[in-house]
Amino acid sequence: MKLFVATVVIATMLAGPACAQMGKGNPSADKDPRREQAAKAEKEQAAIEKEYNATMERTRPTGPPPKSDPWSRIRPADSGSAKR
């Protein structure tokens, strides 16, 4: 009987702090700070991505790309007649 009473007393002492951590009826306990931080970080990432895309649209060249001829200095000038 003494063992049973001691067990009940110990279980009651341990249950008190455990119930206190549950936050029953406390509306501020429902807010998870990690979720709020994750949502804030997601909004910041979306804003950064939007700014990046806008910058990329502004810096893209308009019109066709310039023609490049790397052999223009080595090749002789075209004389108009083909000699073969």
Z-matrix of the N, CA and C atoms (Angstrom, degrees):
N
C 1 1.442
C 2 1.523 1 110.74
N 3 1.342 2 116.92 1 -38.64
C 4 1.458 3 120.32 2 178.83
C 5 1.538 4 110.15 3 -64.15
N 6 1.316 5 116.36 4 -37.51
C 7 1.466 6 121.11 5 179.07
C 8 1.523 7 110.65 6 -64.66
N 9 1.331 8 116.90 7 -41.27
C 10 1.462 9 121.07 8 179.00
C 11 1.519 10 111.34 9 -64.35
N 12 1.308 11 117.89 10 -44.27
C 13 1.464 12 122.08 11 179.71
C 14 1.524 13 109.69 12 -64.50
N 15 1.335 14 117.60 13 -42.61
C 16 1.459 15 121.47 14 179.50
C 17 1.533 16 109.84 15 -62.94
N 18 1.316 17 117.21 16 -39.48
C 19 1.464 18 121.58 17 179.43
C 20 1.521 19 110.70 18 -65.90
N 21 1.305 20 118.19 19 -42.00
C 22 1.457 21 122.03 20 179.35
C 23 1.525 22 110.19 21 -65.69
N 24 1.324 23 117.24 22 -41.96
C 25 1.463 24 121.07 23 179.84
C 26 1.532 25 110.48 24 -63.92
N 27 1.302 26 117.66 25 -44.24
C 28 1.476 27 121.50 26 179.68
C 29 1.527 28 110.22 27 -65.53
N 30 1.320 29 116.79 28 -42.51
C 31 1.467 30 119.86 29 179.49
C 32 1.518 31 110.93 30 -63.90
N 33 1.312 32 117.43 31 -37.81
C 34 1.457 33 121.46 32 178.44
C 35 1.520 34 110.85 33 -67.14
N 36 1.317 35 116.66 34 -40.28
C 37 1.470 36 120.39 35 179.35
C 38 1.527 37 111.15 36 -65.85
N 39 1.314 38 117.27 37 -36.47
C 40 1.462 39 120.39 38 179.63
C 41 1.523 40 112.20 39 -77.69
N 42 1.321 41 118.44 40 -27.84
C 43 1.461 42 121.97 41 -177.74
C 44 1.522 43 111.53 42 -75.16
N 45 1.302 44 117.99 43 -26.75
C 46 1.463 45 121.13 44 -178.91
C 47 1.517 46 112.50 45 -60.07
N 48 1.333 47 119.51 46 -56.68
C 49 1.470 48 119.92 47 178.90
C 50 1.533 49 112.88 48 -64.31
N 51 1.323 50 116.93 49 -32.15
C 52 1.463 51 119.39 50 179.97
C 53 1.525 52 110.65 51 -66.64
N 54 1.329 53 117.26 52 -40.31
C 55 1.462 54 120.28 53 178.00
C 56 1.521 55 111.22 54 -69.69
N 57 1.306 56 116.92 55 -32.86
C 58 1.460 57 120.64 56 179.93
C 59 1.524 58 111.36 57 -66.57
N 60 1.314 59 117.78 58 -29.11
C 61 1.459 60 121.21 59 -179.39
C 62 1.520 61 112.58 60 -78.67
N 63 1.307 62 117.76 61 -15.23
C 64 1.458 63 121.03 62 -177.78
C 65 1.515 64 112.06 63 -71.49
N 66 1.326 65 119.33 64 -29.33
C 67 1.448 66 121.95 65 176.93
C 68 1.515 67 113.51 66 69.72
N 69 1.295 68 118.05 67 43.23
C 70 1.461 69 121.25 68 -179.04
C 71 1.519 70 110.04 69 -66.16
N 72 1.305 71 117.99 70 130.09
C 73 1.440 72 123.10 71 175.80
C 74 1.517 73 114.16 72 76.36
N 75 1.313 74 118.81 73 4.35
C 76 1.458 75 121.80 74 -179.62
C 77 1.530 76 108.30 75 -100.02
N 78 1.329 77 118.90 76 106.83
C 79 1.470 78 119.87 77 -175.71
C 80 1.522 79 113.12 78 -66.71
N 81 1.314 80 118.53 79 -26.37
C 82 1.461 81 119.31 80 -179.84
C 83 1.520 82 111.11 81 -73.71
N 84 1.333 83 117.78 82 -19.12
C 85 1.460 84 120.70 83 178.77
C 86 1.526 85 111.06 84 -75.37
N 87 1.341 86 117.58 85 -19.24
C 88 1.461 87 120.81 86 -179.63
C 89 1.525 88 111.75 87 -72.79
N 90 1.317 89 117.38 88 -24.84
C 91 1.460 90 120.84 89 -179.29
C 92 1.515 91 109.27 90 -78.75
N 93 1.289 92 115.46 91 122.91
C 94 1.458 93 120.65 92 179.32
C 95 1.529 94 108.06 93 -96.35
N 96 1.322 95 118.67 94 119.29
C 97 1.465 96 119.79 95 -178.00
C 98 1.530 97 112.56 96 -63.47
N 99 1.314 98 116.43 97 -28.37
C 100 1.469 99 118.31 98 179.12
C 101 1.527 100 111.18 99 -68.68
N 102 1.328 101 116.87 100 -36.24
C 103 1.472 102 119.84 101 177.92
C 104 1.524 103 110.39 102 -67.28
N 105 1.334 104 115.41 103 -41.71
C 106 1.460 105 119.07 104 179.16
C 107 1.524 106 110.97 105 -63.14
N 108 1.332 107 116.47 106 -41.65
C 109 1.467 108 119.95 107 178.73
C 110 1.518 109 110.45 108 -66.35
N 111 1.326 110 117.59 109 -39.33
C 112 1.465 111 120.80 110 179.40
C 113 1.526 112 110.54 111 -65.60
N 114 1.323 113 117.19 112 -40.88
C 115 1.467 114 120.47 113 178.75
C 116 1.526 115 110.40 114 -66.01
N 117 1.321 116 116.86 115 -40.85
C 118 1.460 117 120.83 116 178.43
C 119 1.527 118 110.88 117 -64.51
N 120 1.334 119 116.58 118 -42.98
C 121 1.465 120 120.54 119 178.91
C 122 1.531 121 110.70 120 -64.47
N 123 1.325 122 116.99 121 -37.61
C 124 1.469 123 120.85 122 179.12
C 125 1.529 124 110.88 123 -65.31
N 126 1.342 125 116.52 124 -40.56
C 127 1.463 126 119.92 125 177.93
C 128 1.529 127 110.55 126 -65.37
N 129 1.324 128 117.13 127 -39.88
C 130 1.462 129 120.32 128 178.52
C 131 1.525 130 110.92 129 -64.67
N 132 1.337 131 116.76 130 -41.50
C 133 1.463 132 120.69 131 178.41
C 134 1.523 133 110.75 132 -63.15
N 135 1.336 134 117.09 133 -39.67
C 136 1.466 135 120.54 134 179.30
C 137 1.529 136 110.23 135 -65.07
N 138 1.337 137 117.36 136 -39.58
C 139 1.463 138 120.66 137 179.07
C 140 1.526 139 110.57 138 -66.65
N 141 1.323 140 116.81 139 -41.34
C 142 1.468 141 120.83 140 178.66
C 143 1.522 142 110.19 141 -63.77
N 144 1.331 143 116.65 142 -43.08
C 145 1.468 144 121.12 143 179.83
C 146 1.533 145 110.62 144 -63.26
N 147 1.323 146 116.45 145 -39.84
C 148 1.463 147 120.72 146 179.26
C 149 1.524 148 110.83 147 -64.64
N 150 1.329 149 116.81 148 -43.32
C 151 1.471 150 120.63 149 178.01
C 152 1.526 151 110.81 150 -64.08
N 153 1.329 152 116.56 151 -40.80
C 154 1.462 153 120.82 152 179.47
C 155 1.524 154 110.97 153 -62.02
N 156 1.330 155 116.41 154 -46.56
C 157 1.465 156 119.76 155 179.78
C 158 1.530 157 111.44 156 -63.29
N 159 1.330 158 117.44 157 -38.48
C 160 1.459 159 120.17 158 178.13
C 161 1.528 160 110.61 159 -64.84
N 162 1.321 161 117.30 160 -40.46
C 163 1.461 162 120.86 161 178.59
C 164 1.526 163 111.01 162 -65.63
N 165 1.311 164 116.64 163 -40.91
C 166 1.467 165 120.14 164 179.38
C 167 1.527 166 110.86 165 -64.88
N 168 1.321 167 118.20 166 -37.05
C 169 1.460 168 120.81 167 177.48
C 170 1.525 169 111.14 168 -66.08
N 171 1.330 170 117.41 169 -37.55
C 172 1.463 171 120.46 170 -179.66
C 173 1.524 172 111.85 171 -71.43
N 174 1.322 173 118.44 172 -32.13
C 175 1.458 174 120.70 173 -174.58
C 176 1.523 175 113.54 174 -91.08
N 177 1.310 176 118.54 175 -8.59
C 178 1.470 177 119.63 176 178.41
C 179 1.521 178 109.19 177 -68.58
N 180 1.332 179 116.79 178 136.24
C 181 1.468 180 119.04 179 179.58
C 182 1.523 181 110.91 180 -69.74
N 183 1.313 182 115.16 181 145.89
C 184 1.457 183 119.81 182 177.18
C 185 1.518 184 108.25 183 -100.05
N 186 1.286 185 116.77 184 139.47
C 187 1.453 186 121.23 185 179.82
C 188 1.521 187 111.48 186 95.16
N 189 1.341 188 115.19 187 179.99
C 190 1.467 189 118.40 188 -177.90
C 191 1.532 190 110.84 189 -72.66
N 192 1.312 191 116.82 190 153.57
C 193 1.461 192 119.41 191 177.90
C 194 1.533 193 110.46 192 -69.58
N 195 1.310 194 119.37 193 150.70
C 196 1.464 195 120.90 194 -179.68
C 197 1.530 196 110.69 195 -67.39
N 198 1.343 197 115.06 196 143.76
C 199 1.456 198 119.06 197 -179.87
C 200 1.520 199 108.76 198 -77.22
N 201 1.292 200 114.82 199 137.77
C 202 1.454 201 120.90 200 -176.93
C 203 1.522 202 108.76 201 -118.92
N 204 1.313 203 116.20 202 131.90
C 205 1.461 204 121.72 203 177.45
C 206 1.527 205 107.91 204 -129.24
N 207 1.317 206 118.14 205 94.67
C 208 1.453 207 120.40 206 -176.90
C 209 1.539 208 113.48 207 -68.28
N 210 1.348 209 119.38 208 -18.88
C 211 1.460 210 122.32 209 -178.00
C 212 1.534 211 112.15 210 -97.58
N 213 1.311 212 118.21 211 10.76
C 214 1.458 213 119.83 212 -175.36
C 215 1.530 214 112.88 213 -63.64
N 216 1.286 215 119.51 214 -30.85
C 217 1.473 216 121.69 215 179.65
C 218 1.520 217 112.25 216 -80.92
N 219 1.298 218 117.55 217 -22.50
C 220 1.465 219 120.76 218 -176.08
C 221 1.526 220 111.17 219 -92.62
N 222 1.300 221 118.03 220 -37.13
C 223 1.442 222 122.72 221 -179.53
C 224 1.522 223 110.56 222 -71.53
N 225 1.326 224 117.93 223 140.91
C 226 1.464 225 119.06 224 176.91
C 227 1.525 226 109.99 225 -70.60
N 228 1.285 227 114.34 226 156.91
C 229 1.472 228 120.04 227 179.37
C 230 1.533 229 108.51 228 -63.54
N 231 1.293 230 115.96 229 144.50
C 232 1.471 231 121.65 230 179.74
C 233 1.533 232 107.97 231 -74.19
N 234 1.358 233 116.60 232 118.26
C 235 1.457 234 120.82 233 -177.79
C 236 1.527 235 112.53 234 -86.48
N 237 1.285 236 118.09 235 -8.77
C 238 1.461 237 119.99 236 178.53
C 239 1.499 238 112.28 237 98.51
N 240 1.321 239 120.22 238 -26.00
C 241 1.464 240 121.18 239 179.42
C 242 1.534 241 108.04 240 -114.38
N 243 1.273 242 114.99 241 140.01
C 244 1.444 243 120.06 242 -178.98
C 245 1.518 244 108.94 243 -95.20
N 246 1.310 245 117.68 244 119.87
C 247 1.485 246 122.56 245 177.76
C 248 1.515 247 107.83 246 -105.14
N 249 1.310 248 112.98 247 122.64
C 250 1.468 249 117.55 248 177.16
C 251 1.475 250 110.12 249 -141.50
